[in-house]
Amino acid sequence: MIDNKKTEKIKNRYNRISKLYDLVEKPMENMFSKHRKEMLKDAYGNVLEVGAGTGKNFKYYPGSVEVTAIDFSPKMVKIASEKAKYLNNIKDVLEMNAENMTFDDDTFDTVVTSCVFCSVPHPVKGLTEIRRVCKSGGKILLLEHVKSTKPVIGPLMDILNPIPLNIYGANINRNTIDNLRKAGFQNIFVEDLWLDILKLITIRNDK
Ligand SMILES: C[S@@+](CC[C@H](N)C(=O)[O-])C[C@H]1O[C@@H](n2cnc3c(N)ncnc32)[C@H](O)[C@@H]1O
């Protein structure tokens, strides 16, 4: 069952941080932007970006794609919409919950996320929706941090998790690969970008 209180709580945390988000993330972004570029060069066709936040990915999309971006935080959507005004290939920025999207089945050629499934309140529900709206044979690209499987680091991430969860709404101990399998994905290719924590995940959406 979907816990709406949990959803509202996480949404409100992103609303609260929205104006400071780009500033707070700036030191990380210098390292992170090269991974965004690397992932987004493989996006093609009609693209959906889920959990677009302030629109940090927008400038890295190839000119040939047409992007629809969603986020459930209205304040994030407002900031992302401003950035989209200057980019021809960002078609729409919409307020929408990834767990209950209004798009038809098989709408998108590519679905993109970056640092989103640490936050989505009911991740398997969100991933199942991505599987539904992405075309059969389409591509899903995820740049996500997950819980380490290392003996000391993994349990430490569990202990520290309440800190980012309460400030941001982000968990540092999600098992996103397991969640992808629970959502029915099979062809999952994983590249470790930093330790076994930051991953570039590429999926062919065989339905
Ligand atoms: C850590 S931020 C990442 C933002 C952006 N993708 C980036 O790379 O900078 C996570 C974003 O996911 C959004 N989000 C979390 N759960 C969501 C959901 N169920 N539906 C839509 N957006 C969601 C949050 O509002 C937030 O903007």
The ligand as an ORCA input file, in Angstrom:
! r2SCAN-3c Opt
* xyz 0 1
  C      18.634     14.206     -5.150
  S      17.502     15.042     -6.222
  C      18.270     14.782     -7.801
  C      17.848     15.784     -8.820
  C      18.454     15.641    -10.219
  N      18.067     14.400    -10.840
  C      19.938     15.780    -10.201
  O      20.650     14.914    -10.724
  O      20.428     16.804     -9.702
  C      16.116     13.916     -6.254
  C      14.917     14.486     -6.998
  O      13.943     13.443     -7.156
  C      12.667     13.990     -6.934
  N      11.744     12.891     -6.575
  C      11.850     12.044     -5.530
  N      10.818     11.193     -5.517
  C      10.052     11.491     -6.597
  C       8.851     10.960     -7.115
  N       8.218      9.948     -6.521
  N       8.342     11.488     -8.240
  C       8.979     12.531     -8.853
  N      10.102     13.097     -8.400
  C      10.653     12.577     -7.285
  C      12.880     15.010     -5.828
  O      11.840     15.967     -5.759
  C      14.218     15.606     -6.239
  O      14.058     16.737     -7.076
*
